Amino acid sequence: MIRNRVLKKPRKNFQNYRKSYDINITYDNYFRSARIWFLGYDEFNYPLSYKKVLKDISPEHNKITVTIDPHPYQELNFINVHPCK
């Protein structure tokens, strides 16, 4: 017999949080490899803070292979994946 489940109300601090990312790829002449740049946005299309973006990156790579740096062709700071590490 299947019983109807009573759904609990979601917690007040729970949100359906959606993020999106712009991805840019540039060539780094120093390392002679591609460099990947991410700029994250929240559900209201505002840029994500560095702390919020780091939650999407594994702890082994935070602040080691992934840092925030100025993009070489845009006037914004992007999350950067270092090709050398």
N, C-alpha and C positions, 0 to 999 in steps of 0.2 A: 504494500500500500504506500502510495506517495502522499506525503503531507505537504500542504502549502506552506512555504517558508515565509515568515514575516521578515521583510527587509528592514534592517536597521537604518535609521537616519544617518547620513554621513556626518562625520565630525565637522565642527564649525571651522576648523583650520584646514580642512581638506579642500583642495581645489583641483579642478581638471586643468592641469598646467601644460600648455603646449609651447614648445620651443621650435624655432627653425634656424637654419644656419646658411649664410652665404659662404661659398667656398671659392677661394682664388688660388691659382697655381702660378708661381713665378719660377724663373730659373736663377739659381744662385751661382755666379761665376766663381766665387771663392771655393765653394765645395764641389762645384761642377755637378750639381744635381738639382732636381726639382724641390721647391719649397712650398708647403701647403699652408694656407692662411684661412682661418675661420672667423666669422663675425656672427655672433648669435643674437637672436631677437626673441622677445617674449610674445605672448598671445596678442598684445596690443601694439606690436611692431616697434617696441622700444629696444635699444641695444641691451644685452644682458651684461651684468657685472662680471668681472673676472672670476669672482668666487662662485657664481652660479654656473659658469661655463666649466669650471674645474670639477664640479660635481658629475659632469658627463664624461670625464676622463679618468682612466684607471689611476689609482694612487701611485703605482710604480712609475708613472710617466709625468705626474704633476710636478711642475717646476724643474724638471730635469730635461726631458725632451720636448716639453710643451711649455712655452712662456708667452707673455704678452709683449709684443713689440710693435713699433710703428711700421705700417705697411709701406713698402718702397714707392708705390704709385698713388696711394690715397692718403688723405690727411686724417686717418683714424688709426687707433691701436687695434690690432687683430691678434687673435690667438695664433701662435706660430708653432708648427711642428718642425723641430730642428732635424736636418737631414744627416747630421754627423753623429748623432748619439743613438 
